[in-house]
């Protein structure tokens, strides 16, 4: 294990003397490019964060016997906390630590001196990615801090050299920079009111439809930035406007996992409002871990507003102008009102046309006569052919098709009985009835 200290440099002085002796015994030429000393580090660090930098060595020459270096950093931006042996140094002498290993931690950096084996029993072979030391720093001030190898640390100052075959050479040296970033602010709670986007079928013959849609509340998850999630909400209020020329709200209901202490709404020609307090005593709160339907609104189309065969799109927009006084779109957290993101909705109204038919015309020929009564009896009792509009065979309009309908038609045509119910005597459509096709109605 490396000896670490801030006071005295006698062991390092002895190391320099040893390296000088080794150098005097050498006659082999060494080239700086054969050895690259560099530092690996994260590109960025956050203010107050601890981070590591590793001192690394690449060598293209076998027989490295030792090394020394100084590593300087900008002490105005970061603090050196500790230096430990790297993965290579821990096993550098035949699986164990080196014979001599001195590390000095200073204010502006640290120095290292290593002799692998005094008797030459072990050396470092050529290779890349040798980890010599790991230094831990704390980011103190925003800015860009550079760590570089230097020959100015210690007394006497420690040179940056690699020793091979008794000779020392200054290696190629690569510095590294770390950008120290300020701590990002924790995001405020962010809620979303989402309006419905739906396609609704309406009766193309009458232009009428009744339908309901749901609106949602959700919260954006900022927990990765250090924010709480979910926030416990205490209530909300909202208002949603619609085009009163196309449709009108006929009812609203609050849909929560529990009964709120207060949940009241208002319905207007051009929209609706609602205000909800989960608990007056604070006993109930609600966290939106996922989008949740909170209100269901019921609508009806306006008579005469829709016609033709094309679809009609109408907007549902969040509004702070509905009601008297106007109701704001807010979520309540810790007694404070938060403005949510408002996502408008829309309703696409698509006409569906019911097949026009003539009641009593069961066989599909023009008009209603005794032949229709006979057709009914044959279909019902003799396995005769079926028509394409079952509702037309319900001559008496009682919602069923049976022998009574055949008798009804015969009485109407021969015995002055009552006429079939509407649609009669002209073709017409009835919403939702069983009628696939007719070939006699315009």
DRENMARMI-558749 format. One record per residue (C-alpha): residue number from 1; residue in three letters; x, y, z. Coordinates in steps of 0.001 Angstrom, whole numbers, padded with zeros to 6 digits. Example, Ala and Ser with C-alpha at 12.3 -4.5 7.8 and 13.67 -1.06 7.14 Angstrom:
2
     k     r         x         y         z
     1   ala    012300   -004500    007800
     2   ser    013670   -001060    007140
END
This chain:
442
     k     r         x         y         z
     1   unk    000000    000000    000000
     2   unk    001345    003423   -000873
     3   unk    002562    005673    001895
     4   unk    000591    008930    001768
     5   unk    001596    012146    003468
     6   unk    001713    015888    003247
     7   unk    004839    016524    005373
     8   unk    008465    015818    004544
     9   unk    009850    014426    001324
    10   unk    012818    012334    002504
    11   unk    011625    009109    000856
    12   unk    011193    010976   -002401
    13   unk    014685    012437   -002092
    14   unk    016081    008926   -001663
    15   unk    014157    007861   -004745
    16   unk    015693    010668   -006811
    17   unk    019158    009575   -005720
    18   unk    018320    005996   -006714
    19   unk    017012    007091   -010121
    20   unk    020225    009132   -010644
    21   unk    022337    006069   -009898
    22   unk    020304    003976   -012336
    23   unk    020666    006650   -014983
    24   unk    024474    006709   -014636
    25   unk    024571    002956   -015322
    26   unk    022589    003211   -018540
    27   unk    023759    003631   -022092
    28   unk    020477    002742   -023889
    29   unk    018772    005583   -025832
    30   unk    015168    006221   -024785
    31   unk    012513    008169   -026736
    32   unk    009652    010109   -025129
    33   unk    007119    008798   -027660
    34   unk    007751    005259   -026407
    35   unk    005902    006239   -023210
    36   unk    002667    008168   -022853
    37   unk    001594    009356   -019431
    38   unk   -001980    010612   -019362
    39   unk   -004969    011174   -017115
    40   unk   -008483    009877   -017650
    41   unk   -011344    011848   -016132
    42   unk   -015036    012668   -016636
    43   unk   -015719    015521   -019028
    44   unk   -017915    017282   -016489
    45   unk   -018517    017356   -012753
    46   unk   -021271    019006   -010750
    47   unk   -020512    021587   -008088
    48   unk   -019917    019781   -004779
    49   unk   -019501    016407   -006473
    50   unk   -016592    014040   -005794
    51   unk   -014992    012508   -008880
    52   unk   -011960    010384   -009782
    53   unk   -009051    010889   -012171
    54   unk   -006790    007953   -013060
    55   unk   -003135    008354   -014011
    56   unk   -002472    005986   -016929
    57   unk    000648    004757   -018738
    58   unk    001088    003354   -022239
    59   unk    004516    001926   -023070
    60   unk    005801    000349   -026267
    61   unk    009012   -000792   -024568
    62   unk    009492   -003739   -022196
    63   unk    011371   -003456   -018943
    64   unk    009965   -000420   -017133
    65   unk    011680   -000495   -013728
    66   unk    010055    002518   -012098
    67   unk    008659    005970   -012579
    68   unk    008036    009271   -010864
    69   unk    005750    012166   -011654
    70   unk    003942    015162   -010293
    71   unk    000294    015899   -011126
    72   unk   -000805    019511   -010706
    73   unk   -004400    020790   -010617
    74   unk   -006157    024132   -010229
    75   unk   -006731    024281   -006465
    76   unk   -008995    027336   -006855
    77   unk   -011591    025152   -008606
    78   unk   -011222    021759   -006961
    79   unk   -009731    020054   -003915
    80   unk   -007570    016933   -003933
    81   unk   -009017    014596   -001307
    82   unk   -007037    011364   -001653
    83   unk   -004684    009380   -003890
    84   unk   -004607    005583   -003943
    85   unk   -002731    002969   -005922
    86   unk   -004202    002085   -009291
    87   unk   -005073   -001427   -010421
    88   unk   -001662   -001907   -012069
    89   unk    000407   -000642   -009139
    90   unk   -001340   -003016   -006731
    91   unk    000080   -006053   -008602
    92   unk    003054   -004548   -010419
    93   unk    005709   -006727   -008721
    94   unk    004833   -010264   -009713
    95   unk    001269   -009888   -008407
    96   unk    002085   -007681   -005425
    97   unk    002921   -004039   -004633
    98   unk    006264   -002476   -005631
    99   unk    009319   -002393   -003366
   100   unk    009221    001391   -003135
   101   unk    006014    003395   -003460
   102   unk    005841    006957   -002149
   103   unk    002783    009193   -002668
   104   unk    002661    012754   -001337
   105   unk   -000621    014681   -001356
   106   unk   -000119    018463   -001624
   107   unk   -002396    021465   -001956
   108   unk   -001805    021917   -005685
   109   unk   -001388    018261   -006636
   110   unk    000426    015076   -005726
   111   unk    003717    013328   -006427
   112   unk    004448    009651   -006928
   113   unk    007690    007701   -006937
   114   unk    007848    003958   -007612
   115   unk    010658    001380   -007890
   116   unk    009118   -001935   -008879
   117   unk    011930   -004205   -007572
   118   unk    015283   -003099   -006165
   119   unk    016952   -006290   -007464
   120   unk    015369   -006188   -010928
   121   unk    013111   -009176   -010188
   122   unk    010098   -007572   -011893
   123   unk    009472   -004974   -014566
   124   unk    006481   -003639   -016484
   125   unk    006084   -005094   -019972
   126   unk    004975   -003083   -022977
   127   unk    001247   -002441   -023038
   128   unk   -001504    000147   -022822
   129   unk   -003959    001286   -020211
   130   unk   -001790    000682   -017148
   131   unk   -003514    002388   -014201
   132   unk   -000869    003798   -011856
   133   unk   -002907    005895   -009406
   134   unk   -006435    007124   -008772
   135   unk   -006921    010625   -007380
   136   unk   -010230    011753   -005870
   137   unk   -011205    015425   -006110
   138   unk   -014134    017580   -004998
   139   unk   -015538    020175   -007415
   140   unk   -015553    023483   -005520
   141   unk   -016126    026294   -008022
   142   unk   -017696    026491   -011463
   143   unk   -015202    026635   -014314
   144   unk   -012811    024492   -016353
   145   unk   -010013    022861   -014342
   146   unk   -006995    021283   -016012
   147   unk   -004882    018530   -014470
   148   unk   -001402    018262   -015984
   149   unk    001904    016584   -015211
   150   unk    004469    018929   -013696
   151   unk    008009    019028   -012271
   152   unk    007341    021711   -009659
   153   unk    005874    019784   -006724
   154   unk    007844    018649   -003681
   155   unk    011139    019742   -002077
   156   unk    013191    018849   -003926
   157   unk    010815    018902   -006881
   158   unk    009901    015500   -008328
   159   unk    010679    014977   -012017
   160   unk    008258    013235   -014351
   161   unk    010304    010337   -015750
   162   unk    010061    006674   -016728
   163   unk    013027    004384   -015879
   164   unk    013915    001526   -018237
   165   unk    017119   -000499   -018126
   166   unk    018593    001945   -015656
   167   unk    017872    004988   -017844
   168   unk    015221    007637   -017378
   169   unk    013299    009576   -019991
   170   unk    010604    012206   -019794
   171   unk    007483    010591   -021330
   172   unk    004986    012230   -023599
   173   unk    002511    013881   -021207
   174   unk   -001172    014546   -021839
   175   unk   -003231    016831   -019632
   176   unk   -006984    016604   -019046
   177   unk   -009723    019144   -018369
   178   unk   -012922    018878   -016361
   179   unk   -015758    021367   -016695
   180   unk   -017303    022015   -013283
   181   unk   -020982    022800   -013681
   182   unk   -023299    024540   -011288
   183   unk   -025977    022473   -009580
   184   unk   -029105    022694   -011742
   185   unk   -032178    024010   -009939
   186   unk   -034752    021440   -008886
   187   unk   -037731    021779   -011253
   188   unk   -041003    023027   -009880
   189   unk   -043966    020620   -009878
   190   unk   -045438    020402   -013369
   191   unk   -049001    019199   -013901
   192   unk   -050894    018734   -017165
   193   unk   -054612    019155   -017833
   194   unk   -055433    017103   -020945
   195   unk   -058644    017644   -022870
   196   unk   -060266    014719   -024711
   197   unk   -059681    014053   -028391
   198   unk   -062495    011804   -029579
   199   unk   -064452    010822   -032682
   200   unk   -068188    010619   -032045
   201   unk   -070873    009238   -034355
   202   unk   -074143    011131   -034632
   203   unk   -077402    010399   -036408
   204   unk   -076934    011884   -039849
   205   unk   -080662    012028   -040417
   206   unk   -081480    014068   -037320
   207   unk   -078069    015589   -036599
   208   unk   -078383    014565   -032954
   209   unk   -076040    012741   -030586
   210   unk   -075506    012384   -026851
   211   unk   -072046    011395   -025612
   212   unk   -069599    011732   -022728
   213   unk   -065819    012307   -022626
   214   unk   -063201    012356   -019846
   215   unk   -060520    014901   -018984
   216   unk   -057255    013951   -017280
   217   unk   -054667    015300   -014867
   218   unk   -051072    014045   -014947
   219   unk   -047744    015125   -013429
   220   unk   -044397    015254   -015230
   221   unk   -041799    013068   -013517
   222   unk   -038748    015230   -012666
   223   unk   -037350    012840   -010051
   224   unk   -034186    012333   -012128
   225   unk   -033402    016016   -011470
   226   unk   -033828    015646   -007717
   227   unk   -037471    016696   -007515
   228   unk   -040096    014874   -005478
   229   unk   -042521    012704   -007463
   230   unk   -045393    012491   -007257
   231   unk   -046445    015598   -005365
   232   unk   -049461    015084   -003131
   233   unk   -052191    017377   -004432
   234   unk   -055003    018700   -002259
   235   unk   -057490    019706   -004943
   236   unk   -057966    021400   -008302
   237   unk   -060278    023593   -010302
   238   unk   -060797    023742   -014044
   239   unk   -062931    025191   -016781
   240   unk   -063428    023915   -020344
   241   unk   -065114    025855   -023133
   242   unk   -066982    024541   -026189
   243   unk   -068617    026024   -029290
   244   unk   -072198    026588   -028178
   245   unk   -073356    026665   -031817
   246   unk   -072358    023001   -032248
   247   unk   -072891    021303   -028880
   248   unk   -073700    021974   -025250
   249   unk   -072698    020441   -021942
   250   unk   -075539    018617   -020221
   251   unk   -073768    017294   -017138
   252   unk   -070450    016832   -015351
   253   unk   -069267    014386   -012723
   254   unk   -066033    014143   -010718
   255   unk   -064389    010707   -010918
   256   unk   -061791    010187   -008179
   257   unk   -060573    007122   -006231
   258   unk   -062394    008545   -003191
   259   unk   -065228    010899   -002301
   260   unk   -063996    014486   -002073
   261   unk   -065215    016775    000716
   262   unk   -066123    019378   -001901
   263   unk   -066825    018813   -005603
   264   unk   -069093    021340   -007282
   265   unk   -069444    022445   -010877
   266   unk   -071220    024886   -013121
   267   unk   -072714    024304   -016582
   268   unk   -072971    027116   -019127
   269   unk   -073984    027367   -022767
   270   unk   -070353    027613   -023794
   271   unk   -068655    025309   -021279
   272   unk   -068381    024007   -017729
   273   unk   -066383    024533   -014550
   274   unk   -065575    022418   -011519
   275   unk   -063858    022962   -008175
   276   unk   -062630    020101   -005968
   277   unk   -061193    019993   -002438
   278   unk   -060174    016482   -001463
   279   unk   -060302    017064    002292
   280   unk   -060923    020177    004373
   281   unk   -058794    018692    007161
   282   unk   -055963    017486    004896
   283   unk   -056782    013832    005461
   284   unk   -056915    012973    001746
   285   unk   -054399    013856   -000935
   286   unk   -053818    012501   -004421
   287   unk   -050559    011862   -006264
   288   unk   -050706    011514   -010037
   289   unk   -048199    008731   -010689
   290   unk   -049924    008225   -014034
   291   unk   -052600    010123   -015996
   292   unk   -055955    009922   -014238
   293   unk   -059471    010717   -015453
   294   unk   -060856    013260   -012988
   295   unk   -063971    014641   -014688
   296   unk   -066484    013154   -017126
   297   unk   -068456    015709   -019152
   298   unk   -071678    014881   -020999
   299   unk   -072605    016688   -024211
   300   unk   -075451    016884   -026716
   301   unk   -075274    018225   -030235
   302   unk   -077378    021308   -030962
   303   unk   -080467    020617   -033072
   304   unk   -080008    021798   -036630
   305   unk   -076280    022469   -036225
   306   unk   -075044    019401   -038096
   307   unk   -075986    018339   -041602
   308   unk   -074507    016799   -044704
   309   unk   -072275    013769   -045081
   310   unk   -068958    015250   -043949
   311   unk   -067507    015235   -040437
   312   unk   -067361    018310   -038218
   313   unk   -064486    019030   -035824
   314   unk   -065132    021266   -032842
   315   unk   -062654    022380   -030193
   316   unk   -062696    021851   -026444
   317   unk   -060445    024520   -024958
   318   unk   -059310    025225   -021414
   319   unk   -060587    028581   -020202
   320   unk   -060131    030785   -017147
   321   unk   -063118    032948   -018136
   322   unk   -066070    030694   -017337
   323   unk   -068293    031335   -014332
   324   unk   -068903    034352   -012142
   325   unk   -066427    034875   -010649
   326   unk   -064345    033078   -013301
   327   unk   -062879    029710   -012285
   328   unk   -059111    029325   -012815
   329   unk   -057337    026192   -014022
   330   unk   -055095    025302   -011071
   331   unk   -053753    022408   -008994
   332   unk   -053241    022861   -005237
   333   unk   -050045    021513   -003606
   334   unk   -049102    022395   -000012
   335   unk   -051768    025090   -000003
   336   unk   -050303    026818   -003072
   337   unk   -051962    027229   -006466
   338   unk   -049941    025878   -009396
   339   unk   -050718    026661   -013034
   340   unk   -050783    023442   -015090
   341   unk   -049848    022979   -018703
   342   unk   -053124    023077   -020639
   343   unk   -053586    020679   -023554
   344   unk   -056794    021408   -025467
   345   unk   -058997    018691   -026907
   346   unk   -061317    018314   -029864
   347   unk   -064386    016340   -030864
   348   unk   -064816    015073   -034423
   349   unk   -068510    014530   -035133
   350   unk   -069066    011926   -037843
   351   unk   -072544    011420   -039328
   352   unk   -073974    007898   -039512
   353   unk   -077058    007563   -041657
   354   unk   -079794    005048   -040841
   355   unk   -081359    003287   -043808
   356   unk   -084721    004820   -044765
   357   unk   -087554    002287   -045112
   358   unk   -091324    002000   -045364
   359   unk   -092960    000198   -042443
   360   unk   -095019   -002805   -043591
   361   unk   -093140   -003188   -046897
   362   unk   -091595   -006497   -045890
   363   unk   -091024   -007959   -049368
   364   unk   -089205   -004878   -050642
   365   unk   -091637   -004082   -053438
   366   unk   -093148   -000641   -053706
   367   unk   -096046    000039   -051393
   368   unk   -097680   -002020   -048660
   369   unk   -100262   -004607   -049743
   370   unk   -101530   -008118   -049089
   371   unk   -098399   -009557   -050724
   372   unk   -096382   -008278   -047758
   373   unk   -098669   -010169   -045350
   374   unk   -098248   -013380   -047351
   375   unk   -094431   -012827   -047486
   376   unk   -094365   -012535   -043702
   377   unk   -096328   -015774   -043167
   378   unk   -094139   -017700   -045610
   379   unk   -090927   -016403   -043990
   380   unk   -092104   -017012   -040452
   381   unk   -093796   -020423   -040937
   382   unk   -092880   -021967   -044299
   383   unk   -089139   -021258   -044642
   384   unk   -089679   -018513   -047163
   385   unk   -087130   -015916   -048219
   386   unk   -086054   -013160   -045849
   387   unk   -086022   -009498   -046676
   388   unk   -083130   -007058   -046232
   389   unk   -084905   -004734   -043782
   390   unk   -086277   -006518   -040728
   391   unk   -087657   -003293   -039283
   392   unk   -089944   -002858   -042320
   393   unk   -091592   -006195   -041433
   394   unk   -092523   -004867   -037952
   395   unk   -095748   -003481   -039352
   396   unk   -097418   -002741   -036024
   397   unk   -094236   -001047   -034640
   398   unk   -094183   -003020   -031392
   399   unk   -090459   -003830   -031683
   400   unk   -090904   -007454   -032797
   401   unk   -091494   -009339   -036021
   402   unk   -094090   -012110   -035735
   403   unk   -097474   -013379   -036979
   404   unk   -099194   -010318   -035549
   405   unk   -097437   -008172   -038155
   406   unk   -098799   -010322   -041027
   407   unk   -102329   -010084   -039620
   408   unk   -101839   -006315   -039119
   409   unk   -101025   -005802   -042816
   410   unk   -103924   -007997   -043984
   411   unk   -106378   -006170   -041706
   412   unk   -105054   -002836   -042995
   413   unk   -105475   -003782   -046647
   414   unk   -108677   -005838   -046518
   415   unk   -110589   -005047   -043341
   416   unk   -110074   -001315   -042877
   417   unk   -107542   -001878   -040070
   418   unk   -105096    000794   -038822
   419   unk   -102212    001833   -041045
   420   unk   -098624    000838   -040171
   421   unk   -096843    003182   -037796
   422   unk   -094219    005655   -038999
   423   unk   -092351    005730   -041219
   424   unk   -095494    005428   -043327
   425   unk   -096842    006306   -045878
   426   unk   -093484    007862   -046827
   427   unk   -090016    006422   -046368
   428   unk   -088083    007536   -043317
   429   unk   -085191    006535   -041067
   430   unk   -085307    005449   -037446
   431   unk   -082085    005667   -035476
   432   unk   -080500    002353   -034556
   433   unk   -083039   -000020   -036069
   434   unk   -082276   -003260   -037953
   435   unk   -082454   -002328   -041607
   436   unk   -079594   -003273   -043912
   437   unk   -080851   -002084   -047274
   438   unk   -083902   -001036   -049271
   439   unk   -084284   -000427   -052964
   440   unk   -087545    001507   -052948
   441   unk   -086691    004567   -050807
   442   unk   -084975    007628   -052247
END
